[in-house]
Amino acid sequence: IGWRKFAGRGQETLLHWIFNEAGDATHLIQLLPTGGPLLPVPLDRCLHFRTTPYKNNPEGRSIIRNAYTSFYYKKVIQEIEAIGVSRDLTGLTVCSVPPKWTMKNASPEDKAAYAMAKTLVRDIARNQQEGIVIPSIRNDKEPQVLDFDIRLLSTGGRRQFATNDIIDRYDHRIAATVLADFITLGASGKVGSYAQARSKVDTFTIAIINLLDLVTAEFNRK
């Protein structure tokens, strides 16, 4: 005799839990993804897996919960890195406008032109199609000087921080959260001994076996 099917329940469909007077969860209320009535699912008809029974919380605690901080900062740094690369390759846009455009008592036409210039500098990007058309306005006192000009300042060189090293560090910490940091040995030019890798793999294996024991225990109880 064997099991034909285990019907899994998506965690995102869990609305809330129902507890008895002793504080034990007896039902989960499931919200169907397609809508419709709320469904009470009795836990005595379920295989309910959780990593820890701490405080009798039916939701347990994710084994990768401690990796959230490293994941968050890694994601932020990757976004900043991408923005920095984009800005360094395109340069910093600088636009010179007539001083009267920036005055508080400027005419509506000058204010509109000033706003257009700020929008142009803010939104300029190098895509498949690129180019800027601007009026050629020369200074009456100095004809060789343009009152309206736009140019790009090139990058000053490498950034002060090596983002690769920072991202690699967070990758290592994320893997270490689940005792799988042995997969980072030898990455990014770093070296590691066979004995070190072997001991880390053994520890990881013990952790996996303990999680499988939790699964086995739930089958035996139910």
Secondary structure, DSSP 8 states (H G I E B T S, - for coil): ----------GGGEEEEEE-TTS-EEEEEE--TT--S-EEEEGGGS----S--GGG-TT---TTGGGHHHHHHHHHHHHHHHHHHHHHHH-EEEEE--GGGGSTT--HHHHHHHHHHHHHHHH----SS--------B-SS-TTSBSSEEEEE---SS-SS-HHHHHHHHHHHHHHHTT-GGGGTTGGG----HHHHHHHHHHHHHHHHHHHHHHHHHHHH-
